[in-house]
Amino acid sequence: MLDSEVRRWSAMSCDQLVSELRNLQAYEVEFDSKNYQVEVQILENVDKHVRVLVAVDDGSLPASLSPVTHIFVCQKLLPDNRHTA
């Protein structure tokens, strides 16, 4: 489930991420007949990149206290359309 959500969000451009994640996104997804809680938020938005956190849990108390997480970085384009290093 986490990998699927990370692929979904990391496929977006930095501009799309900033637009979609102005506020924390929290939603429920069903997978294999189970419901999962997903939270996605921007941790850092600086000149060169956007750092995004994706967290998934099954809604139970133990899992919600320590969800499975993944952080990815979207490199912003320079004005001449080159990626930053």
C-alpha angles and dihedrals in degrees: 000000000000093000091052093052092045090052090049095051098036090055089068124092119249090254091053092049093051091048095046095042102047083122130024111281113221121174144144126249128189117221126168090352092304128109120230131191114227126193123184125182143158112252096181135010112184136151095275104035152359118233114206132192122208116190128183131185137161095242095254118128097248093047094044090055091053110021124183106261142188129188121202134180126223111203113220121227120249117235091265089054096255118134117245118252 
